[in-house]
C-alpha cells in the first residue's frame, strides 16, 4: 500500500536529491546535484510476472564518467519479503542499466533501521552467492536538527530530517525549529515546505503539533486533508483559541508533564491568541506546567 510517507519520499528524492547528502558523504561521494540526476522508471517488472516497483530510481551522472544508480525504498516496518525483493531490485537494475546500484532504505523507526541495514544473504551451506546491503537513512545516520537556520539553508534536507526523526522524543523541539526557520520564506515557499512535512508525518500525534505551527493558507497536496487545504476550502481563519489550547495540553501530556486543575483552567479559559502561542512555545521545553506562566526575567 502506498502511504503518505512513501509519496513524500518519492517526490522529495526526485525534486530535491540533495537530501541524499548524508549517504553520499558517508560513502565519500561528491554531493548530489539536481542537474546531475536523471529520474528513471521505478518499474522493475519483467514480461508478465508479479508487478514490482521501487519507490524511486535515480541515475547519478558523474563528471568522471563513473555513473551509478540509486534506488530508494521507504520502509516503515520489518517486512519478510524485502530480503528477496531488494536483492531482485539491485540485480535487475544492475543488469538493465549496466551500472552499479546503491540501495537506500529510509526508516523512521530505529528497530526497523537496524534490521534494514542487513546484510541479507543468498546462501547455500558455506557458500554465499549474493549479499544485499542497503544504506539506511534513519535516526542514527541522519543527525537531528539543532539550529533553525538549517531550514533556511537546506530546506529539503531539514524537512526530510524531521520526517526521519518523527518518532524521536525531541520531535516537538525539532518542528519548532523548522517553523521558526521558515520565517524568512515568502508565502509560497513556506506553504510548499509546510505541507510537504505535514503529509510526510501522516496521521501521527506530531502531525497535529505541526498543524499548530503552520501560519499560511493554501494547498499543495490536494485531497490530502492538510491544514492548508481545510482552511482554504472551509474559509476558516486558522489559529482559533480552542485549537491552540488543545495543542498546548496535547504537548504537555505527550511530554509527561502533569497539569494541575488550576493550570488547566487558566489554559482552557484563555482566548488571547498571542498569549496561547507563547504558552505553546514554552510547552515544548517546559519542565512543569507552571513554567508556561513564568514572567520573563531581565
C-alpha positions in Angstrom: 0.0 0.0 0.0 1.3 3.4 -0.9 1.3 5.7 2.2 1.7 9.4 2.5 5.3 8.8 3.7 6.0 6.9 0.5 4.5 9.6 -1.6 6.5 12.3 0.2 9.8 10.4 -0.1 9.1 9.6 -3.7 8.7 13.3 -4.5 11.4 14.7 -2.3 14.1 12.5 -3.8 13.0 13.3 -7.3 12.7 17.1 -6.8 15.4 17.6 -4.1 18.1 14.9 -4.5 20.3 16.9 -2.1 18.5 15.0 0.8 20.8 12.1 -0.2 23.8 14.1 1.0 24.2 12.1 4.3 24.6 8.9 2.3 26.9 10.4 -0.3 29.1 12.0 2.5 29.3 8.7 4.4 30.4 6.9 1.1 32.9 9.6 0.2 31.0 10.6 -2.9 30.5 14.2 -4.3 27.3 15.9 -3.0 24.3 15.1 -5.3 23.4 18.0 -7.6 20.0 18.1 -9.3 21.5 18.9 -12.7 23.3 15.6 -12.5 20.3 13.5 -11.6 18.1 11.6 -14.1 14.8 10.1 -12.8 14.3 6.6 -14.2 11.3 4.4 -14.2 10.6 2.6 -10.9 9.1 -0.3 -12.7 11.3 -3.4 -12.4 8.7 -5.9 -13.8 9.9 -8.3 -16.4 7.4 -9.6 -19.1 4.3 -10.6 -17.1 5.3 -11.8 -13.6 4.1 -10.1 -10.4 4.4 -6.3 -10.6 7.4 -4.9 -8.7 8.2 -1.3 -8.2 10.9 0.6 -6.4 9.8 3.8 -4.6 12.4 6.0 -6.5 15.1 5.2 -9.1 17.7 7.8 -10.0 20.7 7.8 -12.3 23.6 9.8 -10.9 25.6 11.3 -13.7 29.3 11.8 -12.7 31.7 14.2 -14.4 34.3 11.4 -14.2 32.0 9.1 -16.2 31.5 6.7 -13.2 27.7 6.9 -13.3 25.6 4.8 -10.9 22.0 4.1 -9.9 20.4 5.0 -6.6 17.3 3.0 -5.7 15.4 4.5 -2.8 12.9 2.4 -0.6 10.9 3.8 2.3 10.4 1.2 5.0 8.1 1.8 7.9 8.4 -1.7 9.4 10.1 -5.0 9.0 8.8 -7.0 6.0 9.8 -10.6 5.5 9.6 -10.3 1.7 12.0 -7.4 1.4 15.1 -9.6 1.7 14.3 -11.2 -1.7 12.7 -8.1 -3.2 15.6 -5.9 -2.5 18.1 -8.4 -4.0 15.9 -8.6 -7.1 15.7 -4.8 -7.4 19.5 -4.5 -7.3 20.2 -7.4 -9.7 17.5 -6.2 -12.2 18.7 -2.5 -12.2 22.4 -3.6 -12.5 21.5 -5.8 -15.5 19.2 -3.3 -17.2 21.5 -0.2 -17.0 24.9 -2.0 -16.7 25.7 0.3 -13.8 26.5 -0.3 -10.1 23.5 0.2 -7.8 23.2 1.9 -4.4 20.1 0.8 -2.5 19.0 3.3 0.1 16.4 2.5 2.7 14.6 5.3 4.6 13.4 4.3 8.1 11.9 6.4 10.8 12.0 3.7 13.4 15.4 2.6 15.0 14.4 -1.0 15.2 13.4 -1.1 11.5 16.5 0.8 10.5 18.7 -1.7 12.4 17.0 -4.6 10.5 17.1 -2.9 7.1 20.9 -2.5 7.3 21.2 -6.2 6.7 23.3 -7.8 5.3 20.8 -10.1 3.5 22.5 -13.2 2.1 21.5 -15.7 -0.5 23.4 -18.6 0.9 23.7 -22.4 0.4 25.7 -24.0 3.1 29.0 -22.2 3.4 28.7 -20.5 0.1 27.2 -17.0 -0.3 26.0 -16.3 -3.9 24.7 -12.8 -3.3 24.7 -10.2 -0.5 22.4 -7.2 -0.3 23.4 -4.3 2.0 21.2 -1.3 1.9 22.5 2.1 3.1 20.0 3.2 5.7 18.9 6.8 6.2 17.4 6.7 9.7 17.6 8.2 13.1 21.2 7.1 13.7 22.6 8.2 10.3 20.7 11.5 9.8 21.6 14.0 12.6 18.8 15.8 14.3 18.2 19.5 13.6 19.5 21.7 16.4 19.7 25.0 14.5 16.7 26.8 13.0 19.0 28.3 10.3 19.2 24.9 8.7 15.7 25.3 7.4 16.7 28.5 5.5 20.0 27.0 4.3 18.8 23.5 3.3 15.0 23.3 3.4 14.8 19.9 1.7 17.3 18.2 4.0 15.7 19.9 7.1 12.2 18.7 6.1 13.5 15.2 5.3 15.3 15.1 8.6 12.2 16.0 10.6 10.3 13.1 8.9 13.1 10.7 9.7 13.1 11.8 13.3 9.3 11.9 13.6 9.4 9.2 16.3 12.1 10.9 18.3 11.5 12.2 21.8 12.8 15.6 20.5 10.5 15.9 17.6 8.4 18.7 19.1 11.5 20.9 19.5 12.6 19.9 16.0 9.3 21.0 14.5 9.5 24.3 16.4 13.0 25.0 15.0 11.6 24.3 11.5 8.7 26.6 11.9 11.0 29.4 13.2 13.4 28.7 10.3 10.6 29.3 7.8 10.0 32.9 8.9 12.3 34.4 6.2 10.4 32.4 3.4 7.9 34.0 1.1 4.4 32.7 1.4 4.5 30.2 -1.5 7.8 28.7 -0.3 6.7 28.3 3.3 3.4 26.8 2.1 5.3 24.2 0.0 7.5 23.0 2.8 4.9 23.2 5.5 2.6 20.9 3.5 5.4 18.6 2.4 6.2 18.0 6.0 2.6 17.6 7.1 1.9 14.9 4.5 5.1 13.1 5.4 4.1 13.0 9.1 0.9 11.1 8.2 -1.7 10.5 10.8 0.5 10.8 13.8 0.3 12.9 17.0 3.2 15.0 15.8 1.2 15.9 12.7 -1.2 17.7 15.0 1.7 19.5 16.6 2.9 20.6 13.2 -0.6 21.9 12.3 -0.4 24.2 15.3 2.8 25.7 13.9 1.6 26.4 10.4 0.9 30.0 9.6 -0.1 30.1 5.9 -3.3 29.4 3.9 -3.3 27.4 0.6 -2.8 23.8 -0.6 -0.1 21.9 -2.4 -1.2 18.3 -1.9 -4.9 18.4 -3.0 -7.1 15.8 -1.5 -4.8 15.0 1.4 -6.8 16.9 4.0 -3.9 19.1 5.2 -4.5 22.1 7.4 -3.9 24.5 4.5 -6.5 22.7 2.4 -9.0 22.6 5.2 -8.6 26.3 5.9 -8.8 27.2 2.2 -11.8 25.1 1.4 -13.8 25.8 4.6 -12.9 29.5 4.7 -11.8 29.4 8.3 -9.2 31.5 9.9 -6.5 29.2 11.4 -5.3 29.6 14.9 -8.5 29.5 16.9 -8.1 29.7 20.7 -9.7 26.2 21.1 -7.2 24.6 18.7 -4.2 26.2 20.4 -5.5 25.3 23.8 -5.8 21.7 22.7 -2.3 21.7 21.3 -0.8 23.0 24.5 -2.5 20.3 26.6 -1.5 17.7 24.0 2.2 18.6 24.1 2.3 18.7 27.9 0.5 15.3 28.1 2.9 13.8 25.5 5.9 15.1 27.4 4.6 13.5 30.6 4.0 16.9 32.4 1.1 16.9 34.8 -1.3 19.8 34.5 -2.9 20.8 37.9 -6.6 21.8 37.8 -5.7 25.5 38.3 -3.3 25.5 35.4 -5.7 23.5 33.2 -8.4 26.1 33.9 -6.1 29.0 33.2 -5.1 27.5 29.8 -8.6 26.5 28.7 -10.2 29.8 29.7 -7.7 31.9 27.8 -8.9 33.5 24.5 -5.8 35.6 23.8 -4.2 34.0 20.7 -0.8 35.7 21.3 -0.7 34.5 24.9 -1.7 31.0 23.8 1.1 31.0 21.2 3.6 32.0 23.9 2.4 29.2 26.1 2.6 26.7 23.3 6.2 27.6 22.6 7.0 27.2 26.2 5.2 23.9 26.4 7.8 22.4 24.0 10.6 22.8 26.6 8.8 23.3 30.0 9.7 21.0 32.9 6.5 21.8 34.8 3.1 23.3 33.9 3.9 26.5 35.9 6.8 27.2 33.5 4.2 28.3 30.9 3.2 31.2 33.1 6.6 32.4 34.3 7.2 36.1 33.8 10.3 36.9 31.6 13.4 37.9 33.6 15.8 40.7 32.9 
